[in-house]
Amino acid sequence: MFMKFTINIFFFLFLLFVNDIHATTFNYMSDTNVIGSITFHRSESNDSLIELARKYKLGYNEITDANPDIEPFLTGVDKEILIPTFWVLPEIQTYEGIVINLPEMRLYFFHNKHGKNLVTTFPIGIGDDGKDTPLGIYRITHKTVRPSWYPPYSIKKERPELPSVVPPGPDNPLGSHSLRLSGGSYLIHGTNRPWAVGRKVTHGCIRLYPEDIPVLFDMVPIGTKVTIIRQPVKIGMNKGQVFIEVHKTDNTQNINYFDEAISLLIKKNLIKKVDTLKLYEAIRLKRGVPIDITEKKAVDIKSPASFYNNSLISL
């Protein structure tokens, strides 16, 4: 009993005091909505995309969609892995509080420090098909350190062996911290299964990496607005260039990606600046990475590396 208690305390001390330098924070301006930059990783013999995703603060979906020709569990030696730490900000009326875009499985927290507009972003896991994370506008109502988990009836029905309460510790699926949303049913929380980040595996809650949840927990006060949206297509502008970011969705959404893109381009008065062939190709690929679709000289798209190198910029 004493040994188990000691292990639990050590586990949570590690999570509580993990260095927050891994938080991905950017300045953003009123005239641009594209943040971050593309980098590349040269693989070694023991690399896997799951491990690289966590190292570079990405979800499993982001790194596998950006590298469809790479074996996820064993990349091989000396492969060039695209690291897609590059995003178009979601399309919302005002950048306020937390914004969660379900198709990209990413959370954005908009805040201000010393007069600067900042956005901090984290990869997340979300609700599985049929147990979807709900859309809508919520508020953070409670913040809990070392939460206990009370399995709801729906989960107990699937797993009757579960106890009525799971105390804090490494076996607790809520991880080290939780943020409750208004309405009472859903949480933003950590996880004891880091591989779940970037996947649709929950019963509707939002999961962060164990090292990320303490960072977000400390940043957001009670009352913070939380907006959950579904935007598989995003259009961005930076330095006169037009970018499109396209994410895969499940078949039940029945989305016409091209119509969605054209609608956004018309709304932003950008349609005349776009190369239609590059727009079609970006929609076909659905790599989840902002791609430059500005009309200019032809781009060689025979090679994925060539396509990205010619279509992406570093900010």
Backbone bond lengths (Angstrom), bond angles and torsions (degrees), N, CA, C in turn:
res aa  C-N    CA-C-N  psi(-1)  N-CA   C-N-CA  omega(-1)  CA-C   N-CA-C  phi
1 M - - - 1.463 - - 1.529 110.68 -
2 F 1.338 115.91 -45.22 1.471 120.04 -179.35 1.528 110.41 -63.44
3 M 1.336 115.70 -41.13 1.467 119.49 -179.03 1.530 110.68 -63.78
4 K 1.342 116.76 -43.17 1.463 120.19 179.40 1.521 110.67 -63.21
5 F 1.336 117.21 -40.52 1.460 121.38 178.43 1.524 110.48 -62.13
6 T 1.339 115.94 -42.67 1.464 120.72 -179.54 1.521 111.00 -63.37
7 I 1.338 116.91 -41.93 1.463 120.80 179.08 1.524 110.53 -62.42
8 N 1.350 116.65 -43.08 1.459 120.11 179.93 1.519 111.71 -62.11
9 I 1.345 116.52 -43.58 1.455 120.38 179.87 1.525 110.39 -63.32
10 F 1.334 116.19 -43.42 1.467 119.80 179.48 1.528 110.19 -61.73
11 F 1.327 116.77 -42.41 1.469 121.88 -179.37 1.528 110.86 -58.13
12 F 1.324 116.63 -46.80 1.454 119.38 -176.74 1.521 112.74 -76.63
13 L 1.333 117.82 -32.14 1.461 118.79 174.64 1.519 110.17 -62.16
14 F 1.339 115.61 -39.35 1.459 119.23 178.28 1.527 110.59 -61.28
15 L 1.319 117.98 -44.72 1.454 121.24 -177.78 1.522 112.07 -70.28
16 L 1.313 116.72 -37.54 1.455 120.02 -177.48 1.518 112.30 -69.43
17 F 1.321 116.38 -33.04 1.454 119.45 -175.50 1.524 113.00 -105.82
18 V 1.343 117.99 11.98 1.451 120.11 177.64 1.524 109.80 -60.79
19 N 1.313 116.43 141.51 1.461 121.68 -176.36 1.516 110.64 -65.25
20 D 1.330 117.83 133.62 1.453 120.82 -176.01 1.523 112.16 -92.75
21 I 1.334 118.55 13.92 1.456 119.48 179.29 1.524 111.06 -66.18
22 H 1.331 117.50 -13.98 1.449 119.85 -178.12 1.528 111.75 -79.25
23 A 1.336 117.70 -11.41 1.458 119.44 178.43 1.526 109.10 -60.75
24 T 1.339 116.81 135.18 1.456 122.63 -176.82 1.513 108.74 -98.66
25 T 1.337 116.85 103.03 1.457 122.69 -175.61 1.523 110.24 -121.98
26 F 1.334 115.51 137.69 1.457 121.50 -178.00 1.519 110.29 -134.98
27 N 1.340 115.99 151.55 1.453 121.83 164.44 1.522 107.93 -76.75
28 Y 1.321 116.34 147.62 1.463 118.72 170.77 1.516 108.22 -137.15
29 M 1.328 115.42 149.89 1.457 122.18 -176.16 1.528 109.89 -114.74
30 S 1.322 115.31 164.41 1.462 119.54 -178.45 1.525 112.13 -68.14
31 D 1.348 117.82 -22.03 1.455 120.61 -175.54 1.530 113.09 -101.77
32 T 1.314 117.91 8.94 1.463 120.95 176.64 1.513 109.79 -145.45
33 N 1.314 115.65 146.58 1.466 119.60 177.27 1.525 110.92 -134.40
34 V 1.335 116.23 32.20 1.454 122.40 175.95 1.526 108.37 -120.59
35 I 1.336 116.77 128.77 1.469 120.99 -176.32 1.528 110.44 -128.27
36 G 1.322 115.25 157.68 1.451 120.80 173.06 1.515 113.37 89.11
37 S 1.325 116.29 -165.78 1.458 122.20 -179.77 1.524 109.65 -158.78
38 I 1.307 114.77 156.83 1.457 121.89 176.33 1.525 109.25 -88.44
39 T 1.331 116.35 137.37 1.456 120.85 171.44 1.531 108.15 -131.66
40 F 1.326 116.06 174.33 1.457 120.84 177.86 1.523 109.16 -130.56
41 H 1.314 115.27 148.17 1.466 122.20 178.67 1.523 107.91 -120.54
42 R 1.339 116.87 129.91 1.458 121.41 176.74 1.524 107.87 -89.87
43 S 1.324 116.99 116.18 1.459 121.31 -170.25 1.521 112.54 -72.02
44 E 1.337 113.75 152.53 1.458 122.83 173.93 1.527 108.96 -115.91
45 S 1.298 117.15 175.29 1.464 120.87 -171.12 1.524 113.74 -62.84
46 N 1.333 117.27 -29.46 1.467 119.45 -175.27 1.526 112.91 -102.73
47 D 1.316 118.50 13.54 1.461 121.46 -179.54 1.523 111.17 -76.25
48 S 1.338 115.72 147.74 1.460 122.14 166.97 1.520 106.98 -137.23
49 L 1.323 116.55 153.32 1.458 119.63 -179.31 1.524 111.34 -65.21
50 I 1.332 117.73 -30.68 1.467 120.69 177.94 1.524 110.24 -61.89
51 E 1.325 116.97 -45.82 1.467 121.11 -179.58 1.524 111.07 -70.09
52 L 1.327 116.84 -39.08 1.463 119.74 179.82 1.528 110.89 -67.46
53 A 1.329 117.06 -35.53 1.464 120.05 177.09 1.522 110.64 -57.78
54 R 1.313 116.52 -48.04 1.467 119.59 -179.08 1.528 111.45 -66.67
55 K 1.322 116.82 -40.20 1.462 121.16 -179.97 1.524 111.18 -59.39
56 Y 1.319 117.24 -39.03 1.462 121.71 -175.32 1.531 112.67 -100.86
57 K 1.341 117.33 15.40 1.467 122.49 175.74 1.522 112.02 61.90
58 L 1.334 115.59 45.42 1.450 122.90 178.12 1.523 109.64 -121.75
59 G 1.326 115.95 159.44 1.446 120.51 171.15 1.524 110.05 -87.72
60 Y 1.332 116.09 161.43 1.466 121.03 179.52 1.524 110.48 -57.28
61 N 1.342 117.28 -39.78 1.467 120.77 -179.51 1.520 111.80 -61.33
62 E 1.333 116.69 -40.24 1.463 120.56 -175.38 1.526 111.82 -65.98
63 I 1.323 116.29 -46.03 1.471 118.36 -174.83 1.531 111.67 -76.14
64 T 1.344 118.25 -32.25 1.469 119.52 178.76 1.528 111.13 -75.76
65 D 1.325 118.65 -37.43 1.468 120.37 177.61 1.526 111.26 -66.03
66 A 1.327 116.30 -34.97 1.461 120.42 -179.62 1.521 112.37 -76.16
67 N 1.348 116.72 -18.88 1.467 121.94 -177.39 1.531 110.31 -131.10
68 P 1.322 117.96 64.20 1.475 120.20 -172.62 1.520 114.24 -67.09
69 D 1.312 118.27 -17.80 1.464 120.79 -177.95 1.532 112.76 -96.32
70 I 1.328 116.90 4.40 1.466 121.40 -179.28 1.521 109.46 -102.05
71 E 1.320 117.36 132.21 1.464 122.14 176.23 1.528 109.12 -65.63
72 P 1.343 118.96 121.18 1.473 120.91 -173.28 1.519 115.18 -61.08
73 F 1.327 117.57 -34.77 1.457 119.69 -171.81 1.526 113.87 -96.86
74 L 1.311 116.60 -13.18 1.458 119.64 176.30 1.524 107.19 -153.29
75 T 1.319 115.98 97.54 1.462 120.36 -170.95 1.517 112.86 -68.70
76 G 1.335 116.83 -25.82 1.455 119.73 -171.54 1.517 109.97 90.46
77 V 1.316 115.83 171.28 1.460 121.51 -174.92 1.521 110.78 -93.71
78 D 1.341 114.89 139.86 1.461 122.38 172.01 1.528 112.53 62.16
79 K 1.331 115.82 36.37 1.463 120.83 173.04 1.531 108.80 -95.16
80 E 1.328 115.70 144.70 1.458 120.53 177.53 1.526 108.94 -88.52
81 I 1.334 116.65 111.24 1.465 122.31 -177.99 1.523 108.58 -100.79
82 L 1.333 115.99 123.45 1.458 120.15 177.23 1.529 109.21 -76.47
83 I 1.325 116.56 127.75 1.465 122.63 179.31 1.527 107.67 -106.00
84 P 1.350 117.47 101.91 1.470 120.90 -170.13 1.534 114.79 -85.52
85 T 1.316 116.02 59.83 1.467 120.78 176.82 1.532 108.94 -85.85
86 F 1.315 114.97 63.09 1.459 123.29 -170.02 1.522 106.64 -152.69
87 W 1.329 118.77 123.27 1.464 120.51 -171.54 1.523 112.24 -142.77
88 V 1.327 115.26 147.22 1.461 122.58 164.34 1.523 106.67 -90.18
89 L 1.316 117.58 131.06 1.463 120.31 179.28 1.531 110.07 -66.66
90 P 1.326 117.45 148.36 1.470 120.28 178.98 1.522 111.84 -60.18
91 E 1.315 115.32 154.89 1.462 122.63 179.53 1.530 108.79 -89.11
92 I 1.326 116.45 100.46 1.459 121.55 178.19 1.530 108.77 -135.58
93 Q 1.335 115.55 161.66 1.464 120.19 -174.83 1.525 111.65 -65.75
94 T 1.324 117.29 -44.43 1.459 121.57 176.78 1.514 109.16 -137.89
95 Y 1.323 116.22 139.01 1.456 121.04 176.30 1.525 108.13 -78.14
96 E 1.323 115.12 101.35 1.467 120.39 -175.25 1.525 110.08 -145.45
97 G 1.335 116.16 130.62 1.455 121.10 174.21 1.521 112.91 64.16
98 I 1.337 114.97 -145.28 1.462 122.07 -178.68 1.526 109.76 -93.93
99 V 1.322 115.41 133.53 1.468 121.68 172.93 1.531 107.20 -124.10
100 I 1.320 116.33 126.80 1.467 122.62 -179.97 1.517 108.31 -116.49
101 N 1.330 116.06 119.58 1.467 121.00 176.89 1.525 108.35 -103.59
102 L 1.329 115.87 111.49 1.459 120.93 -171.96 1.532 114.13 -64.01
103 P 1.341 120.74 -45.20 1.467 118.25 -177.57 1.522 113.81 -59.39
104 E 1.327 118.16 -35.22 1.468 119.49 179.45 1.522 112.57 -90.63
105 M 1.330 117.73 -6.70 1.466 122.65 -179.62 1.534 109.87 51.32
106 R 1.322 113.65 59.90 1.471 119.94 -178.40 1.518 109.48 -146.10
107 L 1.331 114.49 141.59 1.455 123.35 179.27 1.525 108.90 -110.07
108 Y 1.333 116.48 134.88 1.460 122.99 176.02 1.532 108.66 -118.90
109 F 1.323 116.42 131.51 1.462 120.45 175.09 1.518 108.32 -116.20
110 F 1.339 115.94 114.55 1.459 122.88 -179.05 1.522 109.16 -93.86
111 H 1.328 116.20 127.93 1.457 120.43 -178.33 1.523 109.58 -151.07
112 N 1.311 115.73 173.99 1.460 121.87 -176.91 1.517 109.59 -129.52
113 K 1.324 116.38 134.95 1.460 121.00 178.40 1.516 108.97 -141.34
114 H 1.343 115.26 124.02 1.463 121.62 179.84 1.530 111.03 53.65
115 G 1.326 115.80 38.84 1.455 120.59 177.15 1.516 115.03 80.05
116 K 1.331 117.79 2.14 1.461 121.48 179.96 1.528 110.78 -100.40
117 N 1.328 115.80 136.53 1.461 120.66 174.53 1.523 109.14 -81.14
118 L 1.325 116.12 120.43 1.457 121.85 -176.19 1.522 110.73 -122.87
119 V 1.319 115.53 151.32 1.459 121.53 171.96 1.520 107.64 -134.40
120 T 1.330 115.65 128.89 1.461 122.71 175.79 1.520 107.26 -112.18
121 T 1.320 116.86 132.66 1.459 119.69 -172.22 1.522 111.41 -127.66
122 F 1.335 115.04 145.36 1.463 122.84 -177.05 1.525 110.15 -136.96
123 P 1.337 118.58 143.34 1.464 120.52 169.79 1.526 109.63 -74.84
124 I 1.321 116.96 152.98 1.462 121.26 -176.67 1.526 110.88 -140.60
125 G 1.335 115.33 161.96 1.453 122.90 165.50 1.521 107.83 -105.17
126 I 1.333 117.57 148.98 1.465 120.82 -174.53 1.528 110.42 -133.90
127 G 1.330 115.62 -176.21 1.454 121.81 -176.76 1.520 113.37 -66.44
128 D 1.318 114.86 142.30 1.462 122.21 178.41 1.527 109.80 -72.55
129 D 1.347 116.00 165.98 1.463 120.19 176.99 1.528 110.21 -57.82
130 G 1.318 115.70 131.20 1.454 121.09 -176.82 1.514 113.49 85.65
131 K 1.334 116.21 -10.68 1.473 122.28 176.67 1.527 108.01 -130.88
132 D 1.322 114.17 40.98 1.461 120.93 -167.99 1.519 113.18 -62.67
133 T 1.326 114.73 144.26 1.462 120.44 169.47 1.522 107.32 -64.75
134 P 1.340 118.67 127.23 1.467 120.19 -172.90 1.522 113.04 -76.60
135 L 1.338 114.96 143.60 1.458 120.72 173.22 1.525 109.41 -74.78
136 G 1.334 116.77 160.65 1.461 119.74 175.35 1.519 112.76 138.53
137 I 1.309 114.47 -176.60 1.465 122.85 179.45 1.519 108.82 -114.62
138 Y 1.323 115.81 127.89 1.458 122.25 -175.67 1.529 109.37 -132.97
139 R 1.324 115.61 -179.12 1.459 122.54 173.15 1.526 108.61 -134.19
140 I 1.322 116.46 151.88 1.462 120.82 171.40 1.530 107.33 -75.62
141 T 1.332 116.32 120.58 1.467 119.76 -176.63 1.526 113.19 -106.09
142 H 1.344 117.46 -28.99 1.462 120.86 -179.42 1.529 109.19 -143.46
143 K 1.326 115.15 147.21 1.456 121.90 174.69 1.531 107.82 -125.27
144 T 1.333 117.20 129.40 1.460 120.46 -175.50 1.523 110.51 -131.80
145 V 1.329 115.23 129.56 1.459 121.67 172.23 1.523 107.67 -95.21
146 R 1.310 117.56 137.42 1.461 124.25 -178.15 1.544 111.34 53.09
147 P 1.342 116.04 59.66 1.461 118.64 -177.55 1.525 112.47 -71.13
148 S 1.313 115.98 148.32 1.463 121.67 167.10 1.524 107.70 -87.91
149 W 1.330 115.66 150.94 1.464 120.08 179.66 1.517 109.56 -110.25
150 Y 1.336 115.08 124.89 1.455 122.15 176.43 1.537 107.32 -107.29
151 P 1.317 118.18 97.82 1.466 120.04 -175.87 1.520 111.26 -55.72
152 P 1.328 117.94 125.08 1.468 120.05 178.78 1.522 111.25 -70.02
153 Y 1.309 115.40 168.17 1.468 121.00 -176.31 1.525 111.65 -57.85
154 S 1.341 117.21 -39.85 1.459 120.68 -177.13 1.525 111.64 -60.91
155 I 1.338 116.36 -38.08 1.467 120.08 179.57 1.526 110.60 -78.52
156 K 1.335 116.47 -39.65 1.474 119.96 177.72 1.530 110.83 -60.37
157 K 1.320 116.32 -33.07 1.454 120.57 178.93 1.525 110.58 -65.50
158 E 1.339 116.29 -37.78 1.467 120.76 178.25 1.521 111.59 -77.01
159 R 1.342 115.69 -33.89 1.472 120.28 -175.82 1.530 109.37 -131.49
160 P 1.324 117.77 76.83 1.468 121.50 -175.02 1.521 113.16 -64.15
161 E 1.328 118.21 -14.40 1.465 120.30 -179.92 1.530 112.85 -75.83
162 L 1.335 117.17 -10.49 1.460 120.09 -178.04 1.529 110.89 -67.80
163 P 1.338 117.50 144.92 1.468 119.93 175.34 1.521 110.08 -73.77
164 S 1.303 116.49 169.37 1.463 120.30 179.88 1.516 111.70 -70.37
165 V 1.332 117.01 -24.17 1.462 121.11 177.13 1.523 109.13 -146.74
166 V 1.343 115.91 137.63 1.464 122.07 175.43 1.524 106.93 -109.43
167 P 1.334 118.43 115.37 1.465 120.89 -176.22 1.529 111.41 -71.49
168 P 1.338 117.70 167.32 1.465 120.80 176.09 1.517 111.15 -56.27
169 G 1.319 116.24 145.57 1.461 120.82 -179.26 1.508 111.38 147.38
170 P 1.311 117.27 -179.61 1.465 121.18 -175.55 1.517 114.60 -66.01
171 D 1.340 118.54 -15.97 1.462 121.32 178.45 1.533 112.56 -91.19
172 N 1.322 116.84 -1.13 1.464 121.07 -176.58 1.529 109.68 -87.60
173 P 1.335 118.87 119.82 1.469 120.94 -177.25 1.521 113.94 -69.81
174 L 1.353 117.87 -10.91 1.466 120.11 177.98 1.518 112.30 -81.70
175 G 1.324 117.56 -10.85 1.455 120.00 -179.37 1.512 112.03 71.55
176 S 1.326 115.72 -150.84 1.466 120.92 -169.94 1.522 114.47 -89.71
177 H 1.343 117.67 -21.94 1.469 121.50 -176.00 1.529 109.38 -144.11
178 S 1.331 115.54 152.27 1.464 119.41 174.83 1.524 110.46 -142.81
179 L 1.330 114.04 149.39 1.467 123.12 176.41 1.525 107.33 -124.27
180 R 1.332 116.41 118.27 1.470 119.33 -177.32 1.523 110.09 -90.35
181 L 1.352 114.82 136.27 1.454 120.82 177.28 1.521 110.79 -90.14
182 S 1.326 116.21 151.63 1.462 120.87 176.14 1.524 109.06 -57.92
183 G 1.312 115.72 146.05 1.457 121.20 -172.05 1.512 110.90 102.85
184 G 1.336 116.51 -26.81 1.451 122.06 168.54 1.504 117.76 87.36
185 S 1.345 118.76 -12.06 1.458 119.29 -171.77 1.531 114.40 -93.89
186 Y 1.325 117.60 -21.58 1.457 119.72 -170.55 1.523 111.79 -124.76
187 L 1.339 114.12 150.48 1.459 121.79 -178.03 1.522 110.17 -127.95
188 I 1.318 115.32 153.50 1.461 122.86 159.92 1.523 104.54 -102.69
189 H 1.331 117.78 122.54 1.465 118.53 -172.41 1.517 111.34 -149.95
190 G 1.311 115.56 175.77 1.460 121.25 175.03 1.516 110.40 -80.76
191 T 1.311 116.47 -161.24 1.457 120.05 179.44 1.521 110.01 -159.57
192 N 1.306 115.85 153.34 1.469 120.66 171.07 1.526 110.54 -99.51
193 R 1.325 116.10 9.29 1.463 122.26 177.87 1.527 108.80 -130.89
194 P 1.315 117.82 81.13 1.468 120.86 -175.22 1.520 114.18 -57.82
195 W 1.333 117.14 -27.22 1.463 119.70 179.60 1.529 112.12 -63.49
196 A 1.348 117.76 -14.45 1.460 121.49 -178.73 1.525 112.75 -76.45
197 V 1.333 117.43 -12.60 1.471 120.15 179.99 1.529 108.68 -75.84
198 G 1.332 115.21 127.29 1.458 120.00 -174.05 1.513 112.68 90.01
199 R 1.347 116.19 16.67 1.464 121.46 178.88 1.533 109.98 -135.48
200 K 1.322 115.15 159.76 1.463 121.70 175.06 1.528 107.31 -97.36
201 V 1.324 116.04 92.35 1.468 119.85 -173.19 1.528 113.68 -134.09
202 T 1.323 118.62 -7.06 1.461 119.68 -174.38 1.527 110.88 -92.94
203 H 1.335 114.99 176.98 1.465 121.59 174.01 1.524 110.88 -94.10
204 G 1.320 117.02 22.71 1.464 121.70 176.91 1.513 114.15 124.56
205 C 1.338 116.92 -19.94 1.466 119.95 179.10 1.530 110.79 -74.30
206 I 1.323 115.80 169.36 1.460 123.28 -179.15 1.514 108.30 -112.61
207 R 1.345 116.98 123.37 1.464 121.85 -177.88 1.523 111.51 -107.21
208 L 1.327 115.53 141.22 1.455 122.46 172.63 1.518 109.85 -117.28
209 Y 1.338 116.14 160.11 1.459 120.29 173.47 1.532 109.73 -56.45
210 P 1.336 117.77 149.24 1.472 120.55 179.47 1.524 113.55 -54.76
211 E 1.323 117.98 -34.51 1.461 120.20 -179.51 1.528 112.89 -81.92
212 D 1.349 117.42 -14.56 1.464 120.76 -178.51 1.520 113.34 -90.10
213 I 1.332 117.20 -35.75 1.465 119.17 -173.82 1.531 112.96 -62.08
214 P 1.347 121.42 -37.36 1.469 118.13 176.92 1.522 112.57 -64.68
215 V 1.332 116.57 -31.77 1.469 120.86 179.65 1.524 109.72 -66.76
216 L 1.335 116.97 -50.86 1.462 120.36 178.66 1.519 110.62 -62.86
217 F 1.318 117.40 -41.58 1.469 122.69 -179.58 1.534 110.60 -55.13
218 D 1.332 116.50 -45.03 1.462 120.50 -178.41 1.524 112.27 -71.77
219 M 1.329 117.94 -23.92 1.459 121.07 -174.88 1.519 113.32 -84.25
220 V 1.343 117.33 -32.98 1.469 119.20 -170.10 1.529 111.16 -102.09
221 P 1.327 117.80 127.35 1.466 120.41 175.69 1.526 111.75 -83.82
222 I 1.313 115.54 161.91 1.463 120.02 171.61 1.521 108.88 -59.64
223 G 1.312 115.99 139.10 1.461 121.38 -176.53 1.511 113.84 98.60
224 T 1.338 117.01 -9.13 1.464 120.67 179.69 1.529 110.81 -57.98
225 K 1.310 115.90 134.44 1.463 121.64 177.83 1.523 109.82 -72.15
226 V 1.328 116.62 137.95 1.464 122.82 177.68 1.530 107.76 -126.72
227 T 1.321 116.57 117.07 1.459 122.33 179.97 1.521 108.85 -111.99
228 I 1.332 116.93 120.35 1.463 122.12 -179.72 1.525 108.24 -108.29
229 I 1.335 115.92 121.55 1.461 121.90 -172.65 1.525 110.44 -128.37
230 R 1.329 115.98 168.81 1.462 122.07 173.61 1.526 107.76 -128.34
231 Q 1.337 116.20 101.51 1.461 122.27 -179.95 1.536 109.88 -129.67
232 P 1.325 117.69 89.26 1.465 119.46 179.24 1.523 113.56 -72.37
233 V 1.336 116.70 -18.97 1.465 121.69 178.85 1.524 108.32 -122.38
234 K 1.342 115.80 128.10 1.461 121.20 176.94 1.527 108.63 -129.66
235 I 1.319 115.70 141.24 1.468 122.47 178.88 1.524 108.39 -116.40
236 G 1.339 116.42 131.94 1.459 120.55 -179.06 1.512 112.75 -131.91
237 M 1.331 115.19 160.57 1.459 122.38 177.01 1.521 109.04 -127.73
238 N 1.337 115.49 138.68 1.452 120.49 172.67 1.520 109.16 -155.35
239 K 1.318 115.73 124.99 1.467 122.07 177.33 1.524 112.23 52.30
240 G 1.338 115.07 40.78 1.457 120.57 177.07 1.516 115.05 80.27
241 Q 1.327 117.47 1.27 1.453 120.89 -179.82 1.531 110.52 -103.74
242 V 1.326 115.78 145.97 1.464 122.06 -178.86 1.532 108.50 -102.48
243 F 1.319 115.74 131.57 1.466 121.69 -179.82 1.524 110.14 -121.78
244 I 1.317 115.02 145.53 1.464 121.07 171.66 1.523 108.45 -123.99
245 E 1.327 115.43 138.15 1.467 122.37 176.40 1.521 107.06 -123.11
246 V 1.328 116.83 119.76 1.464 121.69 -174.27 1.520 109.89 -121.41
247 H 1.329 116.08 128.68 1.465 122.22 -179.35 1.521 110.57 -116.66
248 K 1.321 115.19 146.26 1.456 121.13 176.56 1.522 110.36 -69.23
249 T 1.323 116.59 148.39 1.462 122.05 172.58 1.521 108.05 -130.74
250 D 1.332 116.29 165.24 1.459 118.39 176.99 1.528 109.57 -73.91
251 N 1.314 115.64 161.46 1.461 120.87 -173.26 1.518 114.00 -64.36
252 T 1.329 118.03 -19.78 1.468 120.41 -177.00 1.529 112.12 -71.33
253 Q 1.338 117.25 -17.60 1.467 119.29 -176.76 1.527 112.58 -75.57
254 N 1.341 117.59 -26.11 1.464 122.04 175.85 1.533 111.80 51.70
255 I 1.324 116.09 55.54 1.462 122.00 -176.41 1.516 110.22 -99.37
256 N 1.335 116.28 132.87 1.458 121.61 171.79 1.529 107.06 -91.89
257 Y 1.326 115.72 99.86 1.462 120.79 -173.45 1.525 112.02 -61.31
258 F 1.333 116.02 -41.16 1.463 118.70 -177.56 1.530 110.85 -65.09
259 D 1.334 117.02 -46.39 1.466 120.07 178.14 1.523 111.17 -59.92
260 E 1.340 115.52 -40.47 1.469 119.77 179.07 1.529 110.50 -62.19
261 A 1.331 116.32 -44.42 1.467 120.26 -179.69 1.524 111.35 -64.57
262 I 1.327 116.74 -45.84 1.463 120.25 -179.65 1.521 111.07 -61.61
263 S 1.333 116.23 -41.28 1.461 120.71 179.19 1.530 110.97 -59.97
264 L 1.322 116.55 -43.97 1.466 120.15 179.61 1.530 111.58 -67.82
265 L 1.322 116.80 -40.14 1.471 120.44 179.53 1.526 111.30 -64.49
266 I 1.332 116.71 -40.00 1.463 120.16 177.01 1.525 110.50 -65.92
267 K 1.329 116.25 -43.87 1.462 121.07 179.53 1.520 111.31 -58.32
268 K 1.332 117.03 -37.15 1.464 121.73 -178.33 1.529 112.38 -91.97
269 N 1.332 116.54 3.21 1.458 121.82 179.33 1.530 111.47 58.75
270 L 1.337 115.74 43.32 1.466 121.09 -176.68 1.521 113.27 -117.04
271 I 1.320 117.71 -0.74 1.457 120.60 -170.58 1.519 112.61 -59.92
272 K 1.337 118.15 -33.80 1.462 121.00 -177.59 1.532 112.46 -74.57
273 K 1.327 117.05 -12.70 1.468 120.71 -178.94 1.522 113.25 -93.10
274 V 1.336 116.97 0.08 1.464 121.02 -168.59 1.525 112.23 -102.51
275 D 1.333 115.69 138.40 1.458 123.09 170.73 1.528 107.82 -84.93
276 T 1.336 116.32 114.36 1.464 120.64 -173.29 1.524 112.39 -62.26
277 L 1.327 117.69 -39.00 1.460 120.23 179.95 1.527 111.44 -63.33
278 K 1.323 116.32 -40.48 1.461 119.91 178.87 1.528 110.48 -69.49
279 L 1.321 116.81 -34.14 1.460 120.78 175.65 1.520 110.41 -62.66
280 Y 1.331 117.42 -48.16 1.465 121.79 178.16 1.530 110.64 -58.28
281 E 1.333 116.78 -44.46 1.456 120.41 -176.89 1.525 111.52 -65.53
282 A 1.320 117.56 -40.94 1.464 121.20 178.82 1.525 110.82 -63.20
283 I 1.345 116.20 -39.49 1.465 120.21 178.43 1.527 110.48 -69.03
284 R 1.321 117.17 -38.91 1.464 120.64 178.87 1.527 111.45 -63.64
285 L 1.324 116.96 -42.10 1.460 121.04 -176.69 1.528 113.07 -71.50
286 K 1.332 116.16 -40.57 1.473 121.08 -177.91 1.528 110.89 48.55
287 R 1.309 116.93 55.43 1.458 121.35 -176.22 1.530 112.77 -86.46
288 G 1.336 118.57 -8.02 1.456 119.94 179.26 1.511 113.61 72.84
289 V 1.331 117.76 16.95 1.456 123.46 -179.16 1.526 108.32 -121.89
290 P 1.338 119.66 137.12 1.463 119.91 176.08 1.534 111.23 -58.49
291 I 1.317 116.35 127.43 1.461 122.70 -179.81 1.522 108.80 -120.43
292 D 1.318 115.57 133.73 1.455 122.32 -179.94 1.527 108.91 -72.81
293 I 1.333 116.05 116.76 1.464 120.72 179.74 1.520 111.03 -114.14
294 T 1.328 116.62 19.00 1.452 121.13 179.16 1.524 110.38 -65.19
295 E 1.328 116.39 138.91 1.460 120.52 178.75 1.523 109.79 -70.81
296 K 1.318 116.13 117.73 1.457 122.50 177.70 1.516 108.04 -161.66
297 K 1.330 118.99 -156.88 1.454 120.49 -176.65 1.533 110.65 -62.34
298 A 1.338 114.68 153.54 1.463 120.86 -176.43 1.515 111.23 -59.41
299 V 1.347 115.35 147.45 1.454 122.35 179.60 1.528 109.18 -114.82
300 D 1.314 117.14 132.78 1.463 121.48 175.55 1.517 108.92 -73.01
301 I 1.332 117.77 112.93 1.466 120.49 -177.76 1.526 111.36 -110.61
302 K 1.352 117.31 18.29 1.456 119.53 177.94 1.520 111.57 -70.30
303 S 1.318 116.30 -32.21 1.458 121.66 -179.22 1.523 109.23 -109.96
304 P 1.355 118.80 129.50 1.465 120.36 177.44 1.524 112.87 -55.28
305 A 1.343 116.49 -40.94 1.471 119.25 -179.60 1.517 109.92 -64.66
306 S 1.344 116.78 -41.55 1.461 120.66 178.74 1.516 110.83 -64.18
307 F 1.347 115.37 -41.55 1.469 119.83 -179.97 1.515 111.66 -59.94
308 Y 1.338 116.21 -47.62 1.457 120.41 -178.90 1.515 111.17 -68.41
309 N 1.317 117.24 -43.33 1.462 120.20 -176.77 1.516 111.66 -63.31
310 N 1.325 116.41 -31.72 1.463 120.21 -179.66 1.515 112.75 -89.90
311 S 1.332 117.85 -15.65 1.459 120.58 -172.60 1.531 112.99 -109.30
312 L 1.323 118.39 -7.70 1.449 121.29 -176.46 1.516 110.64 -120.56
313 I 1.322 116.06 149.74 1.445 120.46 176.96 1.509 109.54 -122.81
314 S 1.316 117.04 156.52 1.464 122.05 172.75 1.516 107.84 -98.27
315 L 1.330 115.60 135.04 1.470 120.24 -177.29 1.515 110.49 -97.36
